[in-house]
Amino acid sequence: MDKDFTPILLGSDMNVYGMARSFNEAYGIKVKAIAESQLAATRYSKIVSVELHAGFSEDPTFIEIMRAKMKAYRDHQEPVILIACGDGYAELLSKHKDELEKVFVVPYTDYDLLEKLISKEGFYEIAGKHGLPYPKTKIVTMTDFQSGNYLNLPFSYPIELKPEDPVSWLDVHFEGRKKAFTIHDEAELKEIVGKIYGNGYKEDLILQDFIPGDDSNMRVVNAYVDKEHHVKMMCMGHPLLEDPTPQSIGNYMAILPDYNEKLYEEVESFLEQLDYTGMANFDIKYDVRDGQYKFFEINLRQGRSSFYVTLNGYNLAKYYVDDYVNDSLKDKETIFGNKLKSKHVLWLGVPEKIFLEYAADNEAKKTAEELINEGRYGTTVFYDEDRSFKRWLLMKYMFHNYYGRYKKFYQVNKGQFFK
C-alpha cells in the first residue's frame, strides 16, 4: 500500500495539468499548484487548485514564497514533493535545493550540473564528451555579432538559429520573434541576429547545421532517474505534427509511441554517467544523411506533452512516489517503454481533423490513423474525471483555435520545424 504524500506542482500550464491528471489517475487525489499566473489548461479544474503569486517565477519572490511554505509544512508528517513543470522552475528548485530539502522532497539534479545542461552550449559540450550525437554547431557571442565574425559558417544554408539561454529569451520581444528560426541566406542571418541583439538579448546564440526533413523525423524521449542515479524508465515518442505558430514552433501536437533499444541505451548511459537525478526530456531528430539520431537539447523536467507517457501506461507520478515515498523503485527493473505495439495509444494536442489534414503522409501517419479509428488515442486536457461545462467549453475553445493557427501559419513554416 502506498504511504501518504503531498505533491506540489510549480506552474499552471498543460504540463501541470498532465502531472495533476497523472496523480489523480494513480491515487485519486486533488493536487496543489503554485504559479505566477493562471493559464487556461488548469482553469476550472477539480483535480488541481492553483495558488497565484505575482513574480513567483523569479527570485527573490520565488524563494520568499517557498520559505513561507517551508514554515507551513515544517511539521508535516508525510513527504511533500515539489515538481517543476517549466525550465525556470526546475532551475529555481535546483538552485535552492539544499535549503528546500530541509522540508521538501526536491527530485532535481545538483545546480552545478543543471547550469551546464540547461545551456544548449553546455549540453553540446557534455554530449560531445559522452559520445551523444548532436548537430554541427557554431556558437555566436555578442562580441562576434559586433565584429561580424559570426558570418563565417562551417556548414551551408539553410541553418537553424536559436537562443542559447531559453530562460532569458522569454524576456526578449520583437516583431517576428520565434522560439527558433530557419535561416536561408546571409542577408536573413544578419537581419535576424541584428533584431535579437538589438532588442535586449545578451547571451550567446546557437547556429546549427539544418537536419533535413519535416516534423515526422523528430523523436522525443522522457526518462526518470532515481535518487541513486539509476535510470528506471524511458519512453520514446514519434512526433508527427508540431505547432506552426512562430512563438510556439517546436511544441508537439501529435505523438505516436515508438521504440528504439539502441537509442534507449544511449540515453541510459548518458544520464547515469552524469549522476543525473529526476525527470529528463530529450528532443531528437533523425538525420537521413548518416542514419544517426541527433540530440538537440535536454529539458531537466518532464516535457510539455509528456502526458503521452502516462497515456501509454507509464504513469509519471508513480515514479516520484515509488522513489521518494515508498522507497520501492530501487528494486524494480528499468523499463524500456512502448515495446508492444498492441498497447500503443496516440497522444493528440489538437483536434483529430487538424492532425489528419496537416500531418505529413507517411507510414507513421497511417499507423496513427488506425489508432484513431480504433479509439486508441487521447489528450492531456480532456479528462472524464474532471468534467464541468465551463472547463469543457474552455478546452474546446483552446482546441478550436488551432484551426486558425494552422490555416494562417502552416504553409509559412511547413517543413521547417525544429528545436
C-alpha positions as CSV (number, residue, x, y, z in Angstrom):
1,M,0.0,0.0,0.0
2,D,1.2,3.5,-0.9
3,K,2.2,5.8,2.0
4,D,0.6,9.2,2.4
5,F,2.3,12.1,0.5
6,T,1.6,15.6,-0.8
7,P,2.7,16.8,-4.3
8,I,3.1,20.5,-5.1
9,L,3.4,21.4,-8.8
10,L,5.0,24.6,-10.0
11,G,3.3,26.4,-12.8
12,S,-0.3,26.3,-14.3
13,D,0.2,25.2,-17.9
14,M,-0.6,22.0,-19.8
15,N,2.4,20.3,-18.3
16,V,1.0,21.0,-14.8
17,Y,-2.4,19.6,-15.8
18,G,-0.8,16.5,-17.2
19,M,1.1,15.9,-13.9
20,A,-2.0,16.6,-11.9
21,R,-4.0,14.2,-14.0
22,S,-1.3,11.5,-13.6
23,F,-1.5,11.9,-9.8
24,N,-5.3,11.8,-9.9
25,E,-5.4,8.7,-12.1
26,A,-2.9,6.8,-9.9
27,Y,-4.0,7.9,-6.4
28,G,-7.4,9.7,-6.8
29,I,-6.1,12.9,-5.3
30,K,-6.5,16.6,-5.9
31,V,-3.2,18.4,-6.4
32,K,-1.9,21.8,-5.3
33,A,0.0,24.1,-7.7
34,I,1.8,27.4,-7.2
35,A,2.2,29.8,-10.2
36,E,2.7,33.4,-11.3
37,S,-0.4,33.5,-13.4
38,Q,-3.4,31.3,-14.2
39,L,-3.2,29.6,-17.6
40,A,-6.1,28.0,-19.4
41,A,-5.1,24.3,-19.1
42,T,-5.6,24.3,-15.3
43,R,-8.6,26.7,-15.2
44,Y,-12.0,25.4,-13.8
45,S,-10.3,22.1,-12.7
46,K,-11.5,19.9,-9.9
47,I,-8.2,17.9,-9.8
48,V,-5.7,20.8,-9.4
49,S,-6.0,24.1,-7.4
50,V,-3.7,26.9,-8.4
51,E,-2.4,29.4,-5.9
52,L,-1.2,32.6,-7.6
53,H,1.7,34.9,-6.6
54,A,2.8,37.8,-8.8
55,G,6.5,37.4,-9.6
56,F,6.7,33.8,-8.4
57,S,8.6,32.7,-11.5
58,E,11.8,34.6,-10.4
59,D,13.8,35.3,-7.3
60,P,13.5,36.9,-4.8
61,T,9.8,36.3,-4.9
62,F,10.1,32.6,-5.6
63,I,12.3,31.8,-2.6
64,E,10.4,34.2,-0.3
65,I,7.1,32.3,-1.1
66,M,8.8,28.9,-0.7
67,R,10.3,29.9,2.6
68,A,6.8,30.7,3.8
69,K,5.7,27.3,2.5
70,M,8.6,25.7,4.4
71,K,7.2,27.1,7.6
72,A,3.7,25.9,6.8
73,Y,4.9,22.4,6.1
74,R,7.7,22.1,8.6
75,D,5.7,19.8,10.9
76,H,4.0,17.9,8.1
77,Q,4.4,14.2,8.7
78,E,4.2,12.9,5.1
79,P,6.6,13.7,2.3
80,V,5.9,16.9,0.3
81,I,7.2,16.5,-3.3
82,L,8.0,19.6,-5.3
83,I,7.6,19.1,-9.1
84,A,8.6,21.8,-11.6
85,C,6.7,22.0,-14.9
86,G,8.9,24.5,-16.7
87,D,12.6,25.3,-17.2
88,G,12.6,28.3,-15.0
89,Y,11.0,26.4,-12.0
90,A,13.4,23.5,-12.5
91,E,16.3,25.9,-12.3
92,L,15.0,27.6,-9.2
93,L,14.4,24.3,-7.4
94,S,17.9,23.1,-8.2
95,K,19.4,26.5,-7.2
96,H,17.7,26.4,-3.8
97,K,17.7,22.6,-3.4
98,D,19.9,22.5,-0.3
99,E,17.6,24.9,1.6
100,L,14.3,23.4,0.3
101,E,15.3,19.9,1.1
102,K,15.2,20.6,4.8
103,V,11.4,20.4,4.5
104,F,10.5,19.2,0.9
105,V,11.5,16.4,-1.4
106,V,13.3,18.1,-4.3
107,P,13.9,15.5,-7.0
108,Y,16.3,17.5,-9.2
109,T,19.9,17.4,-10.2
110,D,22.5,19.5,-8.4
111,Y,22.8,23.1,-9.6
112,D,26.3,22.9,-11.0
113,L,25.2,20.2,-13.4
114,L,21.9,21.8,-14.2
115,E,23.6,25.1,-15.1
116,K,25.7,23.3,-17.7
117,L,22.8,21.2,-19.1
118,I,20.2,23.9,-19.3
119,S,22.5,25.9,-21.6
120,K,22.5,24.4,-25.1
121,E,26.1,25.3,-25.4
122,G,26.9,23.4,-22.2
123,F,24.7,20.5,-23.2
124,Y,26.6,20.1,-26.5
125,E,29.9,20.2,-24.7
126,I,28.9,17.5,-22.3
127,A,27.2,15.5,-25.1
128,G,30.4,15.5,-27.1
129,K,32.4,14.2,-24.1
130,H,30.0,11.3,-23.6
131,G,29.5,10.4,-27.2
132,L,25.9,11.6,-27.7
133,P,25.4,12.8,-31.3
134,Y,24.3,16.3,-31.9
135,P,24.1,18.6,-35.0
136,K,27.2,20.5,-36.2
137,T,27.1,23.7,-34.2
138,K,28.6,27.2,-34.2
139,I,28.3,29.5,-31.1
140,V,27.8,33.2,-31.6
141,T,28.6,35.7,-28.9
142,M,27.6,39.4,-28.8
143,T,31.2,40.2,-29.5
144,D,31.0,38.0,-32.6
145,F,27.9,39.9,-33.7
146,Q,29.6,43.3,-33.2
147,S,32.7,42.2,-35.2
148,G,30.7,40.3,-37.9
149,N,32.8,37.1,-37.2
150,Y,29.6,35.0,-37.0
151,L,29.1,35.1,-40.8
152,N,31.8,32.6,-41.5
153,L,30.0,29.3,-41.2
154,P,31.3,25.7,-41.1
155,F,28.1,24.4,-42.9
156,S,25.9,25.6,-45.7
157,Y,22.4,27.2,-45.7
158,P,19.7,26.6,-44.6
159,I,20.8,26.7,-41.0
160,E,19.0,26.8,-37.6
161,L,19.3,29.7,-35.2
162,K,18.1,29.6,-31.6
163,P,18.9,31.2,-28.3
164,E,21.5,29.6,-26.1
165,D,19.6,30.6,-23.0
166,P,15.9,29.7,-23.2
167,V,15.0,31.4,-19.9
168,S,16.3,34.9,-20.7
169,W,14.8,34.5,-24.2
170,L,11.4,34.7,-22.6
171,D,12.0,38.4,-21.8
172,V,13.0,39.3,-25.4
173,H,10.3,40.7,-27.7
174,F,10.2,42.0,-31.3
175,E,8.1,41.6,-34.4
176,G,8.8,38.2,-36.0
177,R,10.2,36.7,-32.7
178,K,10.1,32.9,-32.7
179,K,11.3,30.1,-30.4
180,A,13.8,29.4,-33.2
181,F,14.5,30.3,-36.8
182,T,15.3,28.7,-40.1
183,I,17.8,30.9,-41.9
184,H,18.1,30.6,-45.7
185,D,20.9,33.1,-46.6
186,E,23.4,35.6,-45.2
187,A,21.1,38.5,-45.6
188,E,18.4,36.9,-43.5
189,L,21.0,35.8,-40.9
190,K,22.2,39.5,-40.5
191,E,18.7,40.7,-40.2
192,I,17.6,38.2,-37.5
193,V,20.7,38.3,-35.4
194,G,20.5,42.2,-35.5
195,K,17.0,42.1,-34.2
196,I,17.8,39.7,-31.5
197,Y,20.8,41.6,-30.1
198,G,19.0,44.9,-30.8
199,N,16.1,44.0,-28.6
200,G,18.0,43.2,-25.3
201,Y,19.2,39.7,-25.7
202,K,22.7,39.4,-24.2
203,E,23.5,35.7,-24.2
204,D,25.0,33.5,-26.9
205,L,23.2,32.2,-30.0
206,I,23.3,28.7,-31.5
207,L,23.8,28.3,-35.2
208,Q,23.4,24.7,-36.4
209,D,23.5,22.6,-39.5
210,F,19.9,22.1,-40.7
211,I,18.9,18.4,-40.5
212,P,16.6,17.8,-43.5
213,G,13.1,16.5,-43.1
214,D,9.8,17.6,-41.5
215,D,8.2,17.0,-38.1
216,S,8.0,13.3,-38.7
217,N,11.8,13.0,-38.4
218,M,11.6,14.2,-34.8
219,R,11.7,11.9,-31.8
220,V,11.2,12.6,-28.1
221,V,12.4,10.6,-25.1
222,N,11.3,11.1,-21.5
223,A,13.3,9.4,-18.8
224,Y,13.1,9.0,-15.0
225,V,16.4,8.7,-13.0
226,D,16.0,7.7,-9.3
227,K,17.7,9.2,-6.3
228,E,20.5,6.7,-6.6
229,H,21.2,8.0,-10.2
230,H,19.8,4.9,-11.9
231,V,17.6,5.2,-15.0
232,K,14.3,3.5,-14.2
233,M,12.1,4.4,-17.1
234,M,12.4,5.6,-20.7
235,C,9.5,6.3,-23.0
236,M,10.1,7.2,-26.6
237,G,7.7,9.1,-28.8
238,H,7.5,9.9,-32.5
239,P,6.1,13.4,-33.0
240,L,4.0,13.6,-36.2
241,L,2.9,17.2,-36.0
242,E,4.1,20.4,-34.4
243,D,2.6,23.8,-33.6
244,P,3.2,26.2,-36.6
245,T,2.7,29.4,-34.6
246,P,6.0,31.4,-34.5
247,Q,6.2,31.7,-30.8
248,S,5.3,28.0,-30.3
249,I,7.3,26.3,-33.0
250,G,8.6,23.0,-31.6
251,N,5.7,22.3,-29.4
252,Y,4.4,18.8,-30.3
253,M,0.8,18.4,-31.3
254,A,0.7,14.7,-32.0
255,I,3.0,11.9,-30.6
256,L,2.9,8.3,-31.7
257,P,4.6,5.8,-29.3
258,D,7.9,4.5,-30.6
259,Y,10.6,2.1,-29.5
260,N,14.4,2.0,-30.3
261,E,16.5,-0.1,-28.0
262,K,19.8,1.4,-29.2
263,L,18.6,4.9,-28.5
264,Y,17.4,3.9,-25.1
265,E,20.8,2.5,-24.3
266,E,22.5,5.8,-25.4
267,V,20.2,7.8,-23.2
268,E,20.6,5.5,-20.2
269,S,24.4,5.5,-20.4
270,F,24.5,9.3,-20.8
271,L,22.3,10.1,-17.8
272,E,24.0,7.5,-15.5
273,Q,27.5,8.8,-16.4
274,L,26.3,12.3,-15.3
275,D,24.9,11.1,-11.9
276,Y,21.7,12.7,-13.0
277,T,18.5,12.9,-10.9
278,G,14.8,13.2,-11.7
279,M,12.9,13.6,-15.0
280,A,14.7,14.3,-18.2
281,N,13.2,15.1,-21.6
282,F,15.2,14.9,-24.9
283,D,14.4,16.4,-28.2
284,I,15.9,14.4,-31.1
285,K,15.9,14.3,-34.9
286,Y,16.7,11.5,-37.2
287,D,19.4,12.5,-39.8
288,V,18.8,10.6,-43.0
289,R,22.3,11.7,-44.3
290,D,24.2,9.5,-41.8
291,G,21.5,7.4,-40.2
292,Q,22.0,8.9,-36.7
293,Y,19.6,10.4,-34.2
294,K,20.9,13.8,-33.3
295,F,20.2,15.3,-29.9
296,F,19.0,18.9,-29.8
297,E,18.6,19.5,-26.1
298,I,17.7,18.1,-22.7
299,N,14.8,19.6,-20.6
300,L,15.5,19.0,-17.0
301,R,11.9,18.1,-16.2
302,Q,9.1,16.2,-18.0
303,G,8.1,17.8,-21.3
304,R,5.0,19.9,-22.1
305,S,3.4,17.0,-24.0
306,S,4.8,14.2,-21.7
307,F,1.3,13.0,-20.7
308,Y,1.8,10.7,-23.7
309,V,4.0,8.7,-21.3
310,T,1.2,8.2,-18.8
311,L,-1.3,7.6,-21.6
312,N,0.8,4.7,-22.7
313,G,0.9,3.0,-19.3
314,Y,3.9,4.6,-17.6
315,N,2.3,6.9,-15.1
316,L,4.7,9.8,-14.5
317,A,3.5,10.4,-10.9
318,K,4.2,6.9,-9.8
319,Y,7.9,7.2,-10.4
320,Y,8.2,10.1,-7.9
321,V,6.1,8.3,-5.3
322,D,7.7,4.9,-5.6
323,D,11.2,6.6,-5.4
324,Y,10.7,9.1,-2.6
325,V,7.7,7.9,-0.7
326,N,7.6,4.1,-0.9
327,D,11.3,3.6,-1.5
328,S,10.4,0.8,-3.8
329,L,11.7,2.0,-7.2
330,K,15.3,0.8,-6.5
331,D,14.0,-2.8,-6.6
332,K,12.4,-2.5,-10.0
333,E,13.9,-3.2,-13.4
334,T,14.5,-0.4,-15.9
335,I,11.6,0.0,-18.3
336,F,12.2,0.5,-22.0
337,G,8.8,1.8,-22.9
338,N,6.5,1.1,-25.8
339,K,7.9,-2.3,-26.9
340,L,4.5,-3.8,-27.6
341,K,2.7,-2.0,-30.5
342,S,-0.5,-3.7,-29.5
343,K,-0.6,-1.4,-26.4
344,H,0.2,1.9,-28.2
345,V,-2.0,4.9,-27.7
346,L,-1.7,8.1,-29.8
347,W,-1.4,11.4,-28.0
348,L,-3.1,14.5,-29.6
349,G,-2.8,18.2,-28.6
350,V,-5.1,19.2,-31.5
351,P,-8.4,18.0,-32.9
352,E,-8.3,14.8,-34.9
353,K,-9.3,16.7,-38.1
354,I,-6.3,19.0,-37.9
355,F,-3.9,16.0,-37.4
356,L,-5.4,14.2,-40.3
357,E,-5.2,17.3,-42.6
358,Y,-1.8,18.6,-41.7
359,A,0.4,15.7,-40.6
360,A,2.9,14.5,-43.3
361,D,1.7,11.5,-45.2
362,N,3.9,8.5,-44.3
363,E,3.7,5.1,-42.7
364,A,3.7,6.6,-39.2
365,K,0.6,8.7,-40.0
366,K,-1.2,5.6,-41.4
367,T,-0.4,3.9,-38.1
368,A,-1.8,6.9,-36.2
369,E,-5.0,6.9,-38.3
370,E,-5.5,3.2,-37.5
371,L,-5.2,4.1,-33.7
372,I,-7.8,6.9,-34.1
373,N,-10.2,4.6,-36.0
374,E,-9.8,2.0,-33.1
375,G,-10.4,4.8,-30.5
376,R,-6.8,4.3,-29.1
377,Y,-6.0,8.0,-28.7
378,G,-6.2,10.6,-26.0
379,T,-5.4,14.2,-24.9
380,T,-3.9,15.8,-21.8
381,V,-6.7,18.2,-21.1
382,F,-9.9,16.3,-21.8
383,Y,-10.4,14.1,-18.7
384,D,-13.7,12.4,-17.8
385,E,-13.0,12.7,-14.1
386,D,-12.6,16.5,-14.4
387,R,-15.7,17.4,-16.4
388,S,-17.7,20.6,-16.0
389,F,-19.5,22.7,-18.5
390,K,-17.1,25.7,-18.0
391,R,-14.0,23.6,-18.4
392,W,-15.3,21.6,-21.3
393,L,-16.2,24.8,-23.1
394,L,-12.8,26.4,-22.5
395,M,-10.8,23.3,-23.6
396,K,-13.0,23.1,-26.8
397,Y,-12.2,26.8,-27.4
398,M,-8.5,26.1,-27.0
399,F,-8.6,23.2,-29.4
400,H,-10.7,25.1,-31.9
401,N,-8.2,28.0,-32.0
402,Y,-5.7,25.6,-33.7
403,Y,-7.8,25.7,-36.9
404,G,-7.0,29.4,-37.3
405,R,-3.3,28.9,-36.4
406,Y,-2.7,26.1,-38.9
407,K,-4.6,28.0,-41.6
408,K,-2.5,31.1,-41.0
409,F,1.0,29.8,-40.3
410,Y,1.3,26.2,-41.5
411,Q,2.3,26.9,-45.1
412,V,4.8,29.6,-44.0
413,N,6.6,27.2,-41.7
414,K,6.0,23.9,-43.4
415,G,9.0,21.6,-43.3
416,Q,11.0,23.9,-41.1
417,F,10.0,22.8,-37.6
418,F,13.0,22.3,-35.4
419,K,14.2,22.7,-31.8
